[in-house]
Amino acid sequence: MGDNIKILRKLAQKGAEEYYGTPIPQEVNDRLEYEFGLLTPVMADMMLDARQNFSYLQKMGYVLSRGISSIVMFCIGASNTDPIKFGLLSENFDWGAERLLYVYRPIEGTPNVDLRKLPLDNEAVFDILKRGETDKVYIPDNDVVNPRLRDFQPNNFSELSIFFALLKPGLEARLKTTRQQPDTFAGSDLPEVKSILKDTFGVRVYQEQDMQIAQAIGGFSREESADFRRAILKNNEEKLSEYKMMFFQRASVAGYDAESIAGIWNEWESSGRRPVSKSYITDLALITYAKVWQRVHEQEKQ
């Protein structure tokens, strides 16, 4: 079964060269090596099967997304979401290799949508979204989404992603106030935390932000921060107790004040304000944008 890892590496190398160009950027190479360091033969088999199924459905004309952040999956053509472009961190990707989150057929008479090449700055698309006119787009829960889109007024793809993340219970109350009021997240006055939250209006929206804060303030490694995220999601009290001690000790040694350290940890412990996976939300926003883009294209032809 080890041969499949070799096959996967060749496919990923070829895909990276085709998409990112040669020489392959260092960031892409580093991510590839990191993920290959985590791969097992079983996971490689799953990825190759996922690639085959993904390719078959795309040839049938379906638009697909997987809701997973993996540079290997993207480079072999088993995912349409570029983790570099969207700032997604590598995750426990064994955490959906065979899963398809969103599958739909394009509107008849419109061109197939290539999610990898689709421009994400079409003003007509955002005009429809800001008017909350998504009834013909078949977004889940249109009755809930449309009025909140009108309130939030997303101006770009990043804000559309934030919008869907904030629909989560416990975060949805911020939809109207996100732009007008600074967030009360403990530690948000720290330069490192402020930098991590700046693209989401100072609001802690994504699980990946928790990982970044754990690395920046608590000195967690990439592997530790990923395991820490899983411990939060599974409410693993034993693991969380270990990571709490680690976070407090390392942050104190790094010179951060006790109030900020405790405040950040208390925020993480608040189950009602737990953020969502950025890879999942990015795919939801991408599919939504693609559907509206097709509606714009259909209207232009009439």
PASEBA-1860 file (N, C-alpha, C; in nm, 3 decimals):
! residues 302
1> MGDNIKIL> 0.082/-0.121/0.000/0.000/0.000/0.000/0.085/0.126/0.000 ~ 0.213/0.111/0.037/0.301/0.227/0.035/0.317/0.286/-0.103 ~ 0.293/0.206/-0.207/0.304/0.256/-0.344/0.203/0.367/-0.370 ~ 0.090/0.361/-0.305/-0.012/0.464/-0.327/0.032/0.600/-0.276 ~ 0.114/0.602/-0.172/0.167/0.730/-0.126/0.261/0.788/-0.231 ~ 0.339/0.704/-0.296/0.426/0.750/-0.403/0.344/0.804/-0.521 ~ 0.238/0.732/-0.555/0.149/0.777/-0.663/0.087/0.911/-0.627 ~ 0.043/0.922/-0.502/-0.020/1.045/-0.455/0.078/1.161/-0.461
9> RKLAQKGA> 0.201/1.137/-0.422/0.303/1.243/-0.424/0.329/1.292/-0.567 ~ 0.335/1.200/-0.663/0.356/1.239/-0.803/0.240/1.322/-0.856 ~ 0.118/1.279/-0.821/0.000/1.353/-0.865/-0.004/1.492/-0.803 ~ 0.030/1.500/-0.675/0.030/1.629/-0.605/0.136/1.722/-0.661 ~ 0.253/1.668/-0.691/0.361/1.747/-0.750/0.318/1.804/-0.885 ~ 0.259/1.718/-0.968/0.214/1.762/-1.100/0.105/1.867/-1.089 ~ 0.010/1.843/-1.000/-0.099/1.939/-0.983/-0.052/2.072/-0.930 ~ 0.044/2.069/-0.838/0.098/2.193/-0.781/0.170/2.274/-0.888
17> EEYYGTPI> 0.244/2.207/-0.975/0.314/2.277/-1.083/0.216/2.339/-1.182 ~ 0.108/2.266/-1.212/0.009/2.317/-1.308/-0.068/2.435/-1.252 ~ -0.100/2.432/-1.123/-0.184/2.537/-1.066/-0.102/2.656/-1.016 ~ 0.006/2.628/-0.945/0.084/2.736/-0.884/0.204/2.780/-0.968 ~ 0.241/2.698/-1.068/0.354/2.731/-1.153/0.484/2.675/-1.100 ~ 0.587/2.685/-1.183/0.720/2.638/-1.144/0.818/2.755/-1.139 ~ 0.907/2.756/-1.042/0.912/2.659/-0.933/0.793/2.673/-0.839 ~ 0.754/2.562/-0.776/0.642/2.565/-0.682/0.677/2.656/-0.565
25> PQEVNDRL> 0.590/2.749/-0.526/0.619/2.839/-0.414/0.655/2.762/-0.287 ~ 0.743/2.820/-0.209/0.791/2.753/-0.088/0.677/2.719/0.007 ~ 0.581/2.812/0.019/0.468/2.788/0.109/0.390/2.663/0.069 ~ 0.373/2.644/-0.062/0.302/2.525/-0.111/0.384/2.400/-0.083 ~ 0.513/2.405/-0.111/0.601/2.290/-0.083/0.600/2.253/0.064 ~ 0.604/2.354/0.150/0.604/2.327/0.294/0.475/2.259/0.337 ~ 0.363/2.307/0.283/0.234/2.247/0.318/0.223/2.104/0.267 ~ 0.272/2.081/0.147/0.270/1.945/0.092/0.352/1.850/0.180
33> EYEFGLLT> 0.472/1.893/0.217/0.558/1.808/0.298/0.497/1.782/0.435 ~ 0.433/1.884/0.492/0.368/1.868/0.622/0.259/1.762/0.614 ~ 0.174/1.771/0.512/0.064/1.676/0.501/0.113/1.535/0.467 ~ 0.213/1.525/0.381/0.266/1.392/0.349/0.330/1.328/0.473 ~ 0.377/1.411/0.564/0.432/1.358/0.688/0.326/1.296/0.778 ~ 0.201/1.333/0.755/0.090/1.280/0.834/0.020/1.162/0.768 ~ 0.045/1.143/0.640/-0.030/1.043/0.564/0.006/0.900/0.603 ~ -0.095/0.816/0.607/-0.078/0.672/0.622/-0.121/0.607/0.490
41> PVMADMML> -0.081/0.483/0.465/-0.124/0.415/0.342/-0.276/0.410/0.327 ~ -0.347/0.391/0.438/-0.494/0.387/0.432/-0.549/0.522/0.387 ~ -0.495/0.630/0.443/-0.540/0.763/0.405/-0.509/0.791/0.258 ~ -0.394/0.743/0.210/-0.359/0.761/0.069/-0.459/0.690/-0.020 ~ -0.501/0.569/0.018/-0.602/0.496/-0.058/-0.732/0.575/-0.065 ~ -0.772/0.631/0.050/-0.896/0.708/0.056/-0.888/0.830/-0.035 ~ -0.774/0.897/-0.037/-0.758/1.016/-0.120/-0.763/0.982/-0.268 ~ -0.702/0.874/-0.307/-0.705/0.834/-0.448/-0.846/0.796/-0.490
49> DARQNFSY> -0.919/0.727/-0.403/-1.060/0.695/-0.433/-1.143/0.823/-0.443 ~ -1.117/0.917/-0.351/-1.189/1.044/-0.352/-1.162/1.120/-0.481 ~ -1.038/1.116/-0.527/-1.001/1.183/-0.653/-1.078/1.124/-0.770 ~ -1.088/0.993/-0.774/-1.158/0.926/-0.883/-1.306/0.963/-0.884 ~ -1.370/0.960/-0.768/-1.512/0.994/-0.759/-1.536/1.141/-0.792 ~ -1.448/1.227/-0.744/-1.460/1.371/-0.768/-1.451/1.399/-0.918 ~ -1.353/1.337/-0.982/-1.332/1.356/-1.126/-1.453/1.307/-1.206 ~ -1.508/1.194/-1.167/-1.623/1.138/-1.238/-1.743/1.232/-1.231
57> LQKMGYVL> -1.774/1.281/-1.111/-1.889/1.369/-1.094/-1.870/1.502/-1.167 ~ -1.747/1.553/-1.168/-1.721/1.679/-1.240/-1.740/1.661/-1.390 ~ -1.697/1.547/-1.442/-1.717/1.519/-1.585/-1.864/1.506/-1.620 ~ -1.945/1.467/-1.521/-2.090/1.457/-1.540/-2.158/1.593/-1.533 ~ -2.079/1.698/-1.505/-2.133/1.833/-1.503/-2.172/1.886/-1.367 ~ -2.139/1.814/-1.262/-2.173/1.860/-1.128/-2.069/1.960/-1.077 ~ -2.116/2.052/-0.992/-2.028/2.144/-0.921/-2.015/2.089/-0.779 ~ -1.892/2.072/-0.733/-1.867/1.999/-0.609/-1.783/2.078/-0.511
65> SRGISSIV> -1.805/2.052/-0.383/-1.714/2.102/-0.281/-1.705/1.998/-0.171 ~ -1.597/2.005/-0.095/-1.571/1.899/0.001/-1.562/1.950/0.146 ~ -1.542/2.078/0.165/-1.536/2.132/0.301/-1.418/2.081/0.379 ~ -1.302/2.069/0.314/-1.183/2.017/0.380/-1.063/2.100/0.338 ~ -0.972/2.122/0.430/-0.853/2.201/0.401/-0.733/2.109/0.386 ~ -0.697/2.079/0.262/-0.583/1.992/0.236/-0.520/2.031/0.104 ~ -0.393/2.068/0.108/-0.321/2.105/-0.013/-0.300/1.983/-0.102 ~ -0.285/1.865/-0.041/-0.271/1.743/-0.120/-0.399/1.715/-0.198
73> MFCIGASN> -0.513/1.722/-0.129/-0.643/1.697/-0.194/-0.665/1.797/-0.308 ~ -0.627/1.922/-0.285/-0.647/2.024/-0.387/-0.558/1.997/-0.508 ~ -0.433/1.964/-0.484/-0.338/1.947/-0.594/-0.365/1.822/-0.676 ~ -0.424/1.719/-0.617/-0.454/1.597/-0.695/-0.590/1.606/-0.763 ~ -0.663/1.717/-0.741/-0.791/1.734/-0.807/-0.906/1.667/-0.735 ~ -0.895/1.649/-0.603/-1.002/1.589/-0.524/-1.076/1.692/-0.439 ~ -1.040/1.819/-0.456/-1.104/1.929/-0.386/-1.091/2.053/-0.472 ~ -1.188/2.143/-0.463/-1.184/2.266/-0.543/-1.143/2.388/-0.464
81> TDPIKFGL> -1.115/2.372/-0.335/-1.087/2.487/-0.250/-0.938/2.498/-0.222 ~ -0.877/2.605/-0.273/-0.734/2.629/-0.259/-0.705/2.678/-0.117 ~ -0.640/2.597/-0.033/-0.616/2.640/0.105/-0.520/2.758/0.117 ~ -0.436/2.778/0.017/-0.344/2.892/0.020/-0.421/3.021/-0.009 ~ -0.502/3.018/-0.113/-0.579/3.135/-0.155/-0.673/3.183/-0.045 ~ -0.736/3.088/0.026/-0.837/3.124/0.125/-0.783/3.124/0.268 ~ -0.653/3.107/0.284/-0.593/3.113/0.416/-0.640/3.003/0.510 ~ -0.651/2.881/0.458/-0.698/2.768/0.538/-0.580/2.690/0.593
89> LSENFDWG> -0.589/2.648/0.717/-0.483/2.571/0.779/-0.505/2.423/0.750 ~ -0.396/2.348/0.739/-0.408/2.203/0.722/-0.477/2.145/0.844 ~ -0.561/2.044/0.819/-0.636/1.984/0.928/-0.622/1.833/0.924 ~ -0.695/1.768/1.014/-0.693/1.622/1.019/-0.779/1.570/0.904 ~ -0.721/1.567/0.784/-0.799/1.549/0.663/-0.838/1.406/0.633 ~ -0.810/1.313/0.729/-0.853/1.176/0.702/-1.001/1.160/0.723 ~ -1.063/1.411/0.883/-1.154/1.492/0.952/-1.250/1.534/0.851 ~ -1.259/1.398/0.635/-1.362/1.422/0.534/-1.314/1.389/0.397
97> AERLLYVY> -1.209/1.300/0.366/-1.152/1.267/0.236/-1.254/1.206/0.141 ~ -1.352/1.135/0.195/-1.452/1.071/0.110/-1.585/1.145/0.112 ~ -1.590/1.258/0.182/-1.716/1.329/0.200/-1.731/1.440/0.096 ~ -1.851/1.453/0.044/-1.885/1.566/-0.041/-1.991/1.648/0.030 ~ -1.960/1.774/0.058/-2.055/1.858/0.130/-2.165/1.911/0.040 ~ -2.128/1.960/-0.077/-2.224/2.024/-0.166/-2.206/1.971/-0.307 ~ -2.316/1.925/-0.365/-2.315/1.875/-0.502/-2.439/1.930/-0.572 ~ -2.421/1.996/-0.685/-2.538/2.041/-0.760/-2.504/2.051/-0.908
105> RPIEGTPN> -2.609/2.046/-0.991/-2.592/2.063/-1.135/-2.613/2.208/-1.172 ~ -2.532/2.262/-1.263/-2.551/2.400/-1.306/-2.686/2.419/-1.375 ~ -2.732/2.543/-1.379/-2.856/2.575/-1.449/-2.840/2.541/-1.596 ~ -2.941/2.479/-1.652/-2.934/2.438/-1.793/-2.913/2.560/-1.882 ~ -2.819/2.547/-1.973/-2.792/2.655/-2.066/-2.682/2.749/-2.022 ~ -2.632/2.730/-1.899/-2.521/2.812/-1.851/-2.393/2.728/-1.854 ~ -2.278/2.794/-1.864/-2.153/2.717/-1.871/-2.122/2.648/-1.740 ~ -2.047/2.540/-1.748/-2.001/2.474/-1.626/-1.917/2.572/-1.544
113> VDLRKLPL> -1.930/2.562/-1.414/-1.858/2.650/-1.325/-1.728/2.581/-1.280 ~ -1.617/2.647/-1.305/-1.488/2.599/-1.255/-1.457/2.679/-1.129 ~ -1.480/2.617/-1.014/-1.462/2.689/-0.888/-1.319/2.736/-0.867 ~ -1.224/2.673/-0.934/-1.085/2.713/-0.920/-1.055/2.843/-0.992 ~ -1.131/2.871/-1.098/-1.102/2.988/-1.180/-1.211/3.096/-1.171 ~ -1.317/3.070/-1.099/-1.429/3.164/-1.092/-1.387/3.294/-1.024 ~ -1.398/3.409/-1.093/-1.365/3.537/-1.030/-1.463/3.564/-0.915 ~ -1.411/3.607/-0.803/-1.495/3.623/-0.684/-1.524/3.769/-0.652
121> DNEAVFDI> -1.521/3.855/-0.755/-1.544/3.997/-0.732/-1.653/4.055/-0.822 ~ -1.749/3.971/-0.862/-1.857/4.016/-0.951/-1.957/4.102/-0.872 ~ -1.967/4.230/-0.905/-2.053/4.321/-0.830/-2.199/4.283/-0.839 ~ -2.241/4.231/-0.955/-2.382/4.192/-0.971/-2.419/4.080/-0.876 ~ -2.324/3.990/-0.850/-2.349/3.881/-0.755/-2.373/3.937/-0.615 ~ -2.290/4.031/-0.573/-2.305/4.087/-0.439/-2.427/4.177/-0.429 ~ -2.469/4.238/-0.539/-2.593/4.316/-0.537/-2.712/4.226/-0.504 ~ -2.717/4.108/-0.566/-2.826/4.013/-0.538/-2.821/3.965/-0.394
129> LKRGETDK> -2.700/3.933/-0.347/-2.686/3.887/-0.210/-2.726/3.994/-0.110 ~ -2.684/4.118/-0.134/-2.717/4.226/-0.041/-2.866/4.260/-0.040 ~ -2.933/4.232/-0.152/-3.079/4.250/-0.156/-3.152/4.130/-0.097 ~ -3.080/4.024/-0.066/-3.142/3.906/-0.009/-3.233/3.835/-0.106 ~ -3.197/3.836/-0.233/-3.281/3.775/-0.336/-3.223/3.640/-0.379 ~ -3.224/3.546/-0.287/-3.163/3.416/-0.315/-3.266/3.305/-0.329 ~ -3.395/3.341/-0.345/-3.499/3.239/-0.351/-3.479/3.139/-0.464 ~ -3.427/3.184/-0.577/-3.408/3.095/-0.691/-3.269/3.029/-0.692
137> VYIPDNDV> -3.193/3.052/-0.586/-3.058/2.999/-0.580/-3.054/2.869/-0.500 ~ -3.159/2.841/-0.427/-3.171/2.719/-0.348/-3.065/2.709/-0.239 ~ -3.043/2.820/-0.172/-2.961/2.817/-0.051/-3.047/2.759/0.061 ~ -2.991/2.672/0.145/-3.070/2.618/0.256/-3.125/2.730/0.344 ~ -3.250/2.714/0.387/-3.313/2.809/0.479/-3.316/2.951/0.424 ~ -3.370/2.965/0.302/-3.378/3.098/0.242/-3.452/3.199/0.330 ~ -3.558/3.152/0.395/-3.639/3.243/0.477/-3.558/3.302/0.591 ~ -3.460/3.227/0.639/-3.374/3.276/0.747/-3.260/3.360/0.691
145> VNPRLRDF> -3.202/3.313/0.580/-3.083/3.376/0.525/-3.111/3.512/0.463 ~ -3.218/3.523/0.386/-3.241/3.645/0.307/-3.250/3.773/0.391 ~ -3.333/3.780/0.495/-3.336/3.904/0.574/-3.204/3.936/0.642 ~ -3.130/3.833/0.679/-3.003/3.857/0.745/-2.896/3.902/0.645 ~ -2.906/3.856/0.522/-2.818/3.909/0.417/-2.842/4.057/0.398 ~ -2.968/4.097/0.399/-3.000/4.240/0.383/-2.946/4.322/0.499 ~ -2.944/4.265/0.618/-2.889/4.335/0.734/-2.737/4.344/0.727 ~ -2.674/4.233/0.689/-2.528/4.226/0.695/-2.459/4.296/0.578
153> QPNNFSEL> -2.518/4.290/0.459/-2.464/4.358/0.340/-2.319/4.316/0.307 ~ -2.297/4.189/0.271/-2.161/4.145/0.236/-2.111/4.213/0.109 ~ -1.993/4.270/0.115/-1.936/4.344/0.002/-1.834/4.265/-0.078 ~ -1.787/4.155/-0.022/-1.686/4.075/-0.090/-1.694/3.931/-0.041 ~ -1.611/3.844/-0.098/-1.621/3.703/-0.066/-1.585/3.675/0.079 ~ -1.484/3.744/0.131/-1.446/3.724/0.270/-1.563/3.755/0.364 ~ -1.635/3.864/0.335/-1.748/3.902/0.418/-1.865/3.804/0.402 ~ -1.880/3.746/0.283/-1.983/3.644/0.263/-1.953/3.522/0.349
161> SIFFALLK> -1.827/3.484/0.357/-1.787/3.372/0.442/-1.815/3.402/0.589 ~ -1.779/3.524/0.631/-1.803/3.564/0.769/-1.952/3.560/0.800 ~ -2.034/3.603/0.704/-2.179/3.603/0.722/-2.229/3.462/0.755 ~ -2.189/3.363/0.676/-2.236/3.227/0.701/-2.183/3.173/0.833 ~ -2.061/3.212/0.869/-2.007/3.167/0.998/-2.087/3.223/1.114 ~ -2.132/3.348/1.101/-2.204/3.414/1.209/-2.350/3.371/1.219 ~ -2.397/3.288/1.126/-2.532/3.234/1.137/-2.541/3.128/1.246 ~ -2.425/3.082/1.292/-2.422/2.977/1.394/-2.486/3.029/1.523
169> PGLEARLK> -2.572/2.947/1.585/-2.629/2.988/1.715/-2.520/3.026/1.813 ~ -2.542/3.137/1.881/-2.441/3.188/1.973/-2.358/3.298/1.912 ~ -2.352/3.301/1.779/-2.276/3.405/1.708/-2.367/3.494/1.625 ~ -2.491/3.445/1.596/-2.577/3.516/1.502/-2.618/3.655/1.550 ~ -2.618/3.676/1.682/-2.655/3.808/1.734/-2.559/3.916/1.689 ~ -2.440/3.876/1.643/-2.339/3.974/1.601/-2.357/4.018/1.456 ~ -2.452/3.956/1.384/-2.466/3.988/1.242/-2.490/4.136/1.218 ~ -2.571/4.201/1.302/-2.602/4.342/1.281/-2.495/4.435/1.339
177> TTRQQPDT> -2.421/4.386/1.438/-2.331/4.476/1.511/-2.184/4.457/1.477 ~ -2.153/4.358/1.395/-2.014/4.326/1.369/-1.934/4.445/1.319 ~ -1.989/4.521/1.226/-1.915/4.634/1.168/-1.909/4.754/1.262 ~ -2.016/4.773/1.341/-2.026/4.896/1.418/-1.956/4.891/1.553 ~ -1.947/4.772/1.614/-1.895/4.764/1.749/-1.773/4.673/1.756 ~ -1.670/4.713/1.827/-1.554/4.625/1.844/-1.594/4.504/1.927 ~ -1.533/4.392/1.900/-1.564/4.271/1.975/-1.507/4.280/2.116 ~ -1.568/4.204/2.207/-1.525/4.205/2.346/-1.432/4.088/2.376
185> FAGSDLPE> -1.379/4.025/2.273/-1.293/3.908/2.294/-1.173/3.945/2.381 ~ -1.158/3.869/2.488/-1.045/3.895/2.579/-0.914/3.878/2.505 ~ -0.825/3.972/2.526/-0.695/3.965/2.460/-0.693/4.029/2.324 ~ -0.808/4.086/2.280/-0.813/4.145/2.146/-0.730/4.272/2.135 ~ -0.683/4.324/2.250/-0.594/4.440/2.245/-0.449/4.400/2.224 ~ -0.419/4.269/2.234/-0.284/4.222/2.208/-0.257/4.228/2.058 ~ -0.142/4.279/2.016/-0.113/4.293/1.873/-0.128/4.163/1.795 ~ -0.082/4.052/1.855/-0.090/3.923/1.785/-0.235/3.882/1.762
193> VKSILKDT> -0.318/3.898/1.863/-0.459/3.861/1.852/-0.532/3.955/1.758 ~ -0.500/4.083/1.770/-0.563/4.183/1.682/-0.535/4.152/1.536 ~ -0.413/4.110/1.506/-0.376/4.076/1.369/-0.453/3.955/1.319 ~ -0.472/3.855/1.406/-0.543/3.733/1.367/-0.690/3.759/1.342 ~ -0.748/3.854/1.416/-0.892/3.881/1.406/-0.928/3.997/1.314 ~ -0.827/4.062/1.257/-0.855/4.185/1.181/-0.943/4.162/1.059 ~ -0.929/4.048/0.992/-1.008/4.022/0.872/-1.152/3.983/0.902 ~ -1.182/3.960/1.030/-1.319/3.925/1.068/-1.378/4.028/1.164
201> FGVRVYQE> -1.338/4.155/1.143/-1.389/4.268/1.219/-1.363/4.255/1.369 ~ -1.256/4.186/1.406/-1.225/4.169/1.547/-1.305/4.061/1.615 ~ -1.387/3.990/1.538/-1.472/3.884/1.593/-1.403/3.749/1.576 ~ -1.406/3.669/1.677/-1.355/3.532/1.669/-1.459/3.447/1.598 ~ -1.432/3.415/1.472/-1.531/3.349/1.386/-1.495/3.205/1.356 ~ -1.366/3.179/1.330/-1.324/3.050/1.278/-1.242/2.971/1.380 ~ -1.256/2.838/1.375/-1.175/2.750/1.459/-1.027/2.769/1.429 ~ -0.996/2.797/1.304/-0.857/2.818/1.267/-0.796/2.938/1.339
209> QDMQIAQA> -0.879/3.037/1.375/-0.829/3.151/1.452/-0.789/3.108/1.593 ~ -0.863/3.013/1.649/-0.824/2.958/1.779/-0.687/2.893/1.771 ~ -0.665/2.818/1.662/-0.535/2.754/1.642/-0.424/2.857/1.631 ~ -0.450/2.965/1.556/-0.349/3.069/1.538/-0.318/3.141/1.668 ~ -0.422/3.168/1.748/-0.402/3.234/1.877/-0.323/3.144/1.971 ~ -0.356/3.015/1.969/-0.284/2.919/2.054/-0.136/2.915/2.016 ~ -0.107/2.927/1.889/0.032/2.927/1.843/0.101/3.059/1.880 ~ 0.031/3.171/1.856/0.093/3.302/1.876/0.114/3.336/2.023
217> IGGFSREE> 0.014/3.305/2.106/0.021/3.344/2.248/0.073/3.230/2.335 ~ 0.031/3.107/2.305/0.069/2.993/2.388/0.186/2.913/2.338 ~ 0.242/2.954/2.225/0.358/2.883/2.172/0.329/2.740/2.128 ~ 0.203/2.711/2.093/0.169/2.577/2.048/0.231/2.550/1.911 ~ 0.269/2.427/1.890/0.313/2.387/1.756/0.190/2.369/1.667 ~ 0.213/2.350/1.537/0.102/2.328/1.445/0.024/2.202/1.484 ~ 0.097/2.097/1.521/0.032/1.972/1.560/-0.045/1.989/1.691 ~ 0.014/2.061/1.786/-0.054/2.083/1.915/-0.180/2.166/1.898
225> SADFRRAI> -0.174/2.268/1.815/-0.291/2.353/1.796/-0.404/2.278/1.726 ~ -0.369/2.188/1.633/-0.471/2.107/1.565/-0.535/2.010/1.664 ~ -0.454/1.949/1.749/-0.507/1.857/1.850/-0.590/1.933/1.952 ~ -0.547/2.055/1.985/-0.622/2.140/2.077/-0.760/2.171/2.022 ~ -0.768/2.200/1.893/-0.898/2.227/1.831/-0.989/2.106/1.842 ~ -0.935/1.987/1.817/-1.016/1.866/1.827/-1.064/1.844/1.970 ~ -0.978/1.878/2.067/-1.017/1.862/2.207/-1.133/1.954/2.243 ~ -1.132/2.078/2.188/-1.242/2.171/2.211/-1.371/2.117/2.150
233> LKNNEEKL> -1.363/2.071/2.026/-1.482/2.024/1.955/-1.544/1.902/2.022 ~ -1.458/1.814/2.075/-1.507/1.692/2.139/-1.529/1.708/2.289 ~ -1.500/1.829/2.338/-1.511/1.858/2.482/-1.437/1.754/2.564 ~ -1.315/1.725/2.520/-1.230/1.628/2.588/-1.168/1.696/2.711 ~ -1.228/1.676/2.826/-1.188/1.749/2.946/-1.045/1.716/2.988 ~ -1.005/1.590/2.971/-0.869/1.552/3.010/-0.766/1.623/2.924 ~ -0.790/1.624/2.793/-0.698/1.692/2.701/-0.698/1.843/2.727 ~ -0.817/1.899/2.746/-0.828/2.043/2.766/-0.756/2.085/2.895
241> SEYKMMFF> -0.762/2.001/2.996/-0.691/2.033/3.120/-0.540/2.038/3.096 ~ -0.490/1.944/3.015/-0.347/1.944/2.981/-0.309/2.068/2.902 ~ -0.393/2.102/2.805/-0.362/2.218/2.720/-0.379/2.349/2.796 ~ -0.469/2.353/2.892/-0.485/2.474/2.974/-0.357/2.503/3.051 ~ -0.304/2.401/3.115/-0.179/2.418/3.190/-0.066/2.461/3.096 ~ -0.060/2.398/2.979/0.044/2.431/2.881/0.030/2.575/2.834 ~ -0.094/2.616/2.805/-0.118/2.751/2.754/-0.080/2.856/2.858 ~ -0.125/2.837/2.982/-0.096/2.934/3.087/0.054/2.944/3.113
249> QRASVAGY> 0.121/2.831/3.118/0.264/2.832/3.147/0.343/2.900/3.036 ~ 0.317/2.859/2.912/0.394/2.913/2.800/0.363/3.061/2.777 ~ 0.238/3.100/2.789/0.202/3.241/2.767/0.263/3.329/2.876 ~ 0.267/3.278/2.999/0.328/3.355/3.109/0.476/3.373/3.086 ~ 0.543/3.265/3.046/0.686/3.273/3.018/0.714/3.371/2.905 ~ 0.622/3.378/2.808/0.638/3.469/2.694/0.611/3.614/2.732 ~ 0.561/3.637/2.855/0.545/3.774/2.902/0.405/3.831/2.893 ~ 0.305/3.749/2.861/0.168/3.799/2.853/0.108/3.808/2.993
257> DAESIAGI> 0.020/3.908/3.014/-0.035/3.930/3.147/-0.141/3.826/3.181 ~ -0.156/3.800/3.309/-0.244/3.693/3.357/-0.390/3.717/3.318 ~ -0.433/3.843/3.317/-0.572/3.873/3.283/-0.604/3.837/3.138 ~ -0.514/3.872/3.047/-0.535/3.838/2.906/-0.533/3.688/2.884 ~ -0.439/3.619/2.950/-0.427/3.475/2.935/-0.555/3.406/2.981 ~ -0.601/3.444/3.100/-0.723/3.383/3.155/-0.845/3.418/3.070 ~ -0.849/3.541/3.021/-0.963/3.583/2.939/-0.973/3.505/2.810 ~ -0.859/3.484/2.744/-0.858/3.406/2.620/-0.906/3.264/2.648
265> WNEWESSG> -0.855/3.204/2.754/-0.895/3.066/2.784/-1.044/3.058/2.818 ~ -1.096/3.153/2.893/-1.238/3.154/2.927/-1.325/3.165/2.801 ~ -1.277/3.243/2.704/-1.349/3.254/2.578/-1.354/3.118/2.508 ~ -1.244/3.046/2.510/-1.240/2.914/2.448/-1.334/2.817/2.518 ~ -1.349/2.831/2.648/-1.432/2.739/2.725/-1.581/2.767/2.710 ~ -1.616/2.883/2.656/-1.756/2.921/2.641/-1.818/2.845/2.524 ~ -1.894/2.740/2.551/-1.949/2.654/2.446/-2.045/2.729/2.355 ~ -2.111/2.832/2.407/-2.209/2.905/2.326/-2.146/2.996/2.222
273> RRPVSKSY> -2.013/3.016/2.231/-1.948/3.107/2.136/-1.839/3.035/2.057 ~ -1.855/2.904/2.041/-1.754/2.830/1.967/-1.766/2.856/1.819 ~ -1.656/2.886/1.755/-1.658/2.920/1.612/-1.670/2.796/1.525 ~ -1.668/2.818/1.395/-1.689/2.711/1.298/-1.563/2.691/1.215 ~ -1.562/2.580/1.141/-1.448/2.549/1.055/-1.447/2.642/0.934 ~ -1.334/2.707/0.912/-1.323/2.799/0.799/-1.330/2.725/0.666 ~ -1.277/2.603/0.661/-1.281/2.527/0.536/-1.425/2.493/0.500 ~ -1.504/2.455/0.598/-1.646/2.425/0.574/-1.720/2.550/0.526
281> ITDLALIT> -1.700/2.661/0.597/-1.770/2.785/0.564/-1.725/2.839/0.429 ~ -1.596/2.829/0.398/-1.546/2.876/0.268/-1.615/2.802/0.155 ~ -1.632/2.671/0.168/-1.699/2.594/0.064/-1.846/2.632/0.052 ~ -1.912/2.655/0.165/-2.051/2.699/0.160/-2.064/2.833/0.088 ~ -1.975/2.926/0.121/-1.977/3.057/0.055/-1.943/3.045/-0.093 ~ -1.850/2.957/-0.126/-1.808/2.939/-0.265/-1.922/2.883/-0.351 ~ -1.990/2.783/-0.298/-2.102/2.725/-0.372/-2.216/2.825/-0.385 ~ -2.244/2.899/-0.279/-2.348/3.002/-0.284/-2.315/3.107/-0.389
289> YAKVWQRV> -2.191/3.154/-0.386/-2.147/3.254/-0.483/-2.161/3.200/-0.625 ~ -2.121/3.075/-0.647/-2.129/3.015/-0.781/-2.273/3.007/-0.830 ~ -2.365/2.972/-0.741/-2.506/2.964/-0.780/-2.561/3.101/-0.819 ~ -2.526/3.202/-0.741/-2.572/3.338/-0.774/-2.506/3.386/-0.902 ~ -2.379/3.355/-0.921/-2.308/3.391/-1.044/-2.379/3.332/-1.166 ~ -2.424/3.208/-1.154/-2.495/3.146/-1.266/-2.629/3.214/-1.292 ~ -2.694/3.258/-1.184/-2.820/3.330/-1.203/-2.796/3.463/-1.274 ~ -2.687/3.531/-1.239/-2.651/3.656/-1.309/-2.627/3.628/-1.456
297> HEQEKQ> -2.554/3.521/-1.484/-2.524/3.484/-1.624/-2.653/3.454/-1.698 ~ -2.747/3.386/-1.635/-2.875/3.352/-1.697/-2.953/3.479/-1.730 ~ -2.953/3.576/-1.637/-3.025/3.701/-1.658/-2.964/3.783/-1.772 ~ -2.831/3.777/-1.784/-2.764/3.853/-1.889/-2.799/3.800/-2.028 ~ -2.832/3.671/-2.036/-2.865/3.612/-2.165/-3.007/3.645/-2.209 ~ -3.092/3.682/-2.114/-3.233/3.708/-2.147/-3.254/3.844/-2.210
END
